Amino acid sequence: QSIAAASILAKVSRDRYIVQMDELYPQYGFKKHKGYGTKDHLDAIKQFGPCPIHRLTFKGVKEYV
């Protein structure tokens, strides 16, 4: 149960952080997709390139570094 609770807390914290990042980088639409590799997110990376919070080793990001 404690592992499940920690997982939920980590996801909630991450999602809140990503929503905050939407204010800094609105062109990526983080508020909508929470940073997951949706078509909209990948299209934004193609259009604008990765921003400082993108993980540059991830597929869909590293191709635009």
N, C-alpha and C positions, 0 to 999 in steps of 0.2 A: 504494500500500500504506500509506503514512503517513497518508493521509486516512482510509482504512478503519480503521486502528488508532486514530486520534484519535476517530473516531465511536464505536467500541466503548468506549474509555475514558470518554468523555463520558456514554454511556448507563449504564455501570456506576456511575460517580460519582453521577449523578442518582438512580438506583435506590436506592443506599445512603442518600442524603440523604432520599429519600421514606420509606424504612423508619424512619429516625430521626424524621421528622415524625409517623409513626404513633404514636410514644410520647407526643408532645405533644397530638395530636389523634386519639385512637383512634376517635372516633365516625365518622370518614370512611373508615376501612378502607384507608388508604394501603398498608399492607403487602400487602394482597390484590391491588389493581389498579394499584399504583405510580403513581397519580395520573392514569391515562388515563381518558377519559370513558366509563366503563362505566355500565351502568344503575344498579348499586349506588352508584357514586360520585355520579352525578347525583341519585339519590334522597336521599343523605346531604346534599348541598348544598341540596336543596329543604327537607329537614327542619330542618337546623341553620343554614342560611345559609353563606356563604363564610367561611373562616378566613383569617388573615393571609397564608398562603402561596399562596392561590388567585390566579390571574391574573384580575383583575376585568373584563378586556375579552373573555374567552373566552365563546363561546356555551355556555349551560348554567350559567354563573356570573354573568354580568352581569345576567341577569334577576332575580337575588336580592340585588342590592346595594341 
